[in-house]
Each structure stands twice: as structure tokens, then as C-alpha cells.
Amino acid sequence: MSASLYDQDLYSWAMQTARQVREQRFAEIDCVHLAEELESMGKTELRALESRLVVLLAHLLKWEHQPGNRTKSWRRTLIEQRKRISRLLDDSPSLRPKLPELIADAYDSALRWAADETGMDEGDFPPACRYSLEQVMDTGFYPDTVIS
């Protein structure tokens, strides 16, 4: 029944499974789907972190490469993304070692986003992220000059 409940009503399945775990009725648990859902939760956290890094990096690029267009909105976005990334990492500290790889992966999307929003060519931006992990996460870091 649990497997069909999973296919028919995910919410009801999740509430039932949580009840079974709390009541330690382990023999009744749909372990296959539970494992899939737990893996999915982990992947969701990873994707959320990468998504926030894309937004953060895109705004750092815009800030750096269009100093005449800087706005309070850009600054607020940088502040907010760093805050949310920090919260995500506080909740899931095992993601912290993945940051260098995630930044490298997110940079490509951030570069395209920044190029699109600024009207600049993608080639006007560095082909790889030149910001250090410390700079990306530093709430006081705002690139003032174009990195050569």
C-alpha cells in the first residue's frame, strides 16, 4: 500500500512515513521511496546553493564591470544572497567543501546572466571565476576595479 500511496499522494505518503518513523514501526516503512526522497532532499539543497551562487556571481560581475550602473538593488542582492548562502551552509555544513566546485560550475551561468543583463559580450568577462572563495563569501567584498 505504501508504494501505491507514494504514487497517488506524495504528501500523505510523507506524513504516514514520518509517523511510522516516530513510532519506530520500521518494518512498515517504504524504504525504497524513503531513500529516494532523502537523496532528493540532498540534491535540492545542492541545487539551491548553486542557484544562489549564480545570482551572487552574476551581481559581482555586473558590479565590477559596470561601475556606473551600480544600484542599491545590486548591493541588496549581494547582501541577501550571501546571507542565504551562509544560512544554507549553516544548515548543511557538509556542502561547504563543495563550494569551490560549485562556484566554478555556477560561474558559467552567472557569466551568461551578467552578459545578458548588461548587454555586454560574454567575452568581455573573464572566462573563469577570478574571485576567491573568501571574496565570494565576504560580506564586505565589492569588486571596485576590473580584474585584469
C-alpha positions in Angstrom: 0.0 0.0 0.0 2.8 2.5 0.8 4.2 2.3 -2.7 0.8 3.0 -4.3 0.2 5.7 -1.7 3.6 7.2 -2.7 2.4 7.3 -6.4 -1.0 8.6 -5.6 -0.4 11.2 -2.9 3.2 12.1 -2.0 2.2 14.4 0.9 0.0 11.7 2.5 2.8 9.2 2.0 5.4 11.5 3.6 3.2 12.1 6.6 2.5 8.4 7.0 6.2 7.6 6.7 7.1 10.3 9.3 4.6 8.8 11.7 6.0 5.3 11.1 9.5 6.5 11.9 8.4 8.4 15.0 6.5 5.3 16.2 9.5 3.1 15.3 7.4 1.0 13.0 10.3 0.3 10.8 9.0 -2.8 9.2 6.1 -0.8 7.6 8.3 1.8 6.1 8.5 2.1 2.3 12.3 2.1 2.4 12.9 2.4 -1.4 10.9 5.5 -1.7 12.1 6.9 1.6 15.7 6.6 0.4 14.8 8.3 -2.9 13.2 11.2 -1.1 16.1 11.6 1.2 18.5 11.7 -1.7 16.2 14.1 -3.5 16.3 16.4 -0.4 20.1 16.5 -0.5 20.1 17.3 -4.2 17.6 20.1 -3.6 20.0 21.7 -1.1 22.9 21.4 -3.5 20.8 22.9 -6.3 19.6 25.7 -4.1 23.2 26.6 -3.1 24.3 26.6 -6.8 21.4 28.8 -7.7 22.2 31.3 -5.1 25.9 31.3 -6.2 24.8 32.0 -9.8 22.8 35.1 -8.6 25.7 36.2 -6.4 28.4 35.8 -9.0 26.2 37.5 -11.7 25.8 40.5 -9.5 29.5 40.6 -8.6 30.3 40.6 -12.3 27.8 43.4 -13.0 29.1 45.4 -10.1 32.7 45.0 -11.3 32.1 45.6 -15.0 29.5 48.3 -14.9 30.5 50.6 -12.1 28.4 53.4 -13.5 25.3 51.4 -13.2 25.6 50.2 -9.6 22.4 50.4 -7.7 21.2 49.8 -4.1 19.3 46.9 -5.6 22.5 45.2 -6.7 24.0 45.8 -3.3 20.9 44.4 -1.6 21.1 41.3 -3.8 24.7 40.7 -2.9 23.9 41.1 0.8 20.8 38.8 0.6 22.5 36.1 -1.5 25.5 35.9 0.9 23.2 35.8 3.9 21.1 33.0 2.4 24.2 31.0 1.3 25.5 31.3 4.8 22.2 30.0 6.3 22.2 27.2 3.8 25.8 26.2 4.8 24.9 26.5 8.5 22.0 24.1 7.9 24.1 21.8 5.7 27.8 22.2 6.6 28.8 19.2 4.5 28.1 21.4 1.4 30.9 23.8 2.4 33.8 21.6 0.9 31.8 21.6 -2.4 31.9 25.4 -2.7 35.0 25.7 -4.9 33.5 23.2 -7.5 30.0 24.8 -7.2 31.4 28.3 -7.8 33.3 27.1 -10.9 30.1 25.4 -12.2 27.9 28.4 -11.3 30.2 30.9 -12.9 29.3 29.9 -16.5 25.6 30.6 -15.9 26.5 33.7 -14.0 28.6 35.0 -16.8 25.8 34.4 -19.3 23.3 36.1 -17.0 25.6 39.1 -16.5 26.3 39.4 -20.2 22.5 39.3 -20.9 21.6 41.9 -18.3 24.5 44.3 -19.1 24.3 44.0 -22.9 28.0 43.1 -22.9 29.6 40.3 -24.8 30.4 37.1 -22.8 34.0 37.6 -24.0 34.1 40.9 -22.0 34.1 38.9 -18.8 36.9 36.5 -17.5 36.3 33.0 -18.9 36.6 31.6 -15.3 35.8 32.9 -11.9 38.6 35.0 -10.6 37.0 35.7 -7.2 38.4 33.7 -4.4 36.1 31.7 -2.2 36.8 34.2 0.6 35.9 37.1 -1.7 32.7 35.5 -2.8 31.5 34.9 0.7 32.9 38.1 2.3 30.0 40.5 3.1 32.4 43.4 2.7 33.7 42.5 -0.8 32.6 44.6 -3.7 34.9 44.5 -6.7 35.9 48.1 -7.4 38.0 47.6 -10.4 38.0 45.3 -13.4 40.3 42.3 -12.7 42.9 42.0 -15.5 
